[in-house]
Amino acid sequence: MRIDKFLKVSRLIKRRTVANEACDKGRISVNGKIVKASYNVSVGDIMEISLGEKILKVEILKVDDKHITKDDAPLMYRQFEQLS
């Protein structure tokens, strides 16, 4: 699954266009490398999202293309402590 779609489906970012823009601006990295929106994520990847002055670090636990409910979205990743 593309990273921009994963960010939207997992509800880490509300809209796919915003996720796409974040990738274009170099705010998303996976396993220490800045990635583009077309990057395909896989289980076990460590993703860092720069949101202003905060950095959100998560591990991808599940990649599912089907419709994910609001309650199931947090099961797709494990959040590490937020870095400042």
NORPE-V725582 format. One record per residue. N is the residue number from 1. RES is the residue in three letters. PSI is psi in radians with two decimals (* if undefined). Layout:
n=N res=RES psi=PSI
n=N res=RES psi=PSI
This chain:
n=1 res=MET psi=2.43
n=2 res=ARG psi=2.57
n=3 res=ILE psi=-0.62
n=4 res=ASP psi=-0.65
n=5 res=LYS psi=-0.70
n=6 res=PHE psi=-0.77
n=7 res=LEU psi=-0.65
n=8 res=LYS psi=-0.85
n=9 res=VAL psi=-0.68
n=10 res=SER psi=-0.10
n=11 res=ARG psi=0.45
n=12 res=LEU psi=-0.60
n=13 res=ILE psi=2.38
n=14 res=LYS psi=-0.65
n=15 res=ARG psi=2.52
n=16 res=ARG psi=-0.61
n=17 res=THR psi=-0.63
n=18 res=VAL psi=-0.69
n=19 res=ALA psi=-0.72
n=20 res=ASN psi=-0.76
n=21 res=GLU psi=-0.69
n=22 res=ALA psi=-0.69
n=23 res=CYS psi=-0.76
n=24 res=ASP psi=-0.54
n=25 res=LYS psi=0.04
n=26 res=GLY psi=0.46
n=27 res=ARG psi=-0.09
n=28 res=ILE psi=2.24
n=29 res=SER psi=2.59
n=30 res=VAL psi=2.20
n=31 res=ASN psi=0.67
n=32 res=GLY psi=0.02
n=33 res=LYS psi=2.35
n=34 res=ILE psi=2.33
n=35 res=VAL psi=2.79
n=36 res=LYS psi=2.94
n=37 res=ALA psi=-0.40
n=38 res=SER psi=-0.03
n=39 res=TYR psi=2.33
n=40 res=ASN psi=2.07
n=41 res=VAL psi=2.75
n=42 res=SER psi=2.87
n=43 res=VAL psi=2.34
n=44 res=GLY psi=-0.23
n=45 res=ASP psi=2.50
n=46 res=ILE psi=2.11
n=47 res=MET psi=2.40
n=48 res=GLU psi=2.29
n=49 res=ILE psi=2.09
n=50 res=SER psi=2.03
n=51 res=LEU psi=1.65
n=52 res=GLY psi=-2.10
n=53 res=GLU psi=-0.06
n=54 res=LYS psi=2.62
n=55 res=ILE psi=2.15
n=56 res=LEU psi=2.17
n=57 res=LYS psi=2.17
n=58 res=VAL psi=2.69
n=59 res=GLU psi=2.33
n=60 res=ILE psi=2.11
n=61 res=LEU psi=-0.47
n=62 res=LYS psi=2.35
n=63 res=VAL psi=1.93
n=64 res=ASP psi=2.16
n=65 res=ASP psi=-0.37
n=66 res=LYS psi=3.04
n=67 res=HIS psi=2.23
n=68 res=ILE psi=2.28
n=69 res=THR psi=2.86
n=70 res=LYS psi=-0.67
n=71 res=ASP psi=-0.53
n=72 res=ASP psi=-0.28
n=73 res=ALA psi=-0.76
n=74 res=PRO psi=-0.26
n=75 res=LEU psi=-0.16
n=76 res=MET psi=-0.24
n=77 res=TYR psi=2.83
n=78 res=ARG psi=2.15
n=79 res=GLN psi=2.30
n=80 res=PHE psi=3.08
n=81 res=GLU psi=2.56
n=82 res=GLN psi=2.33
n=83 res=LEU psi=2.59
n=84 res=SER psi=*
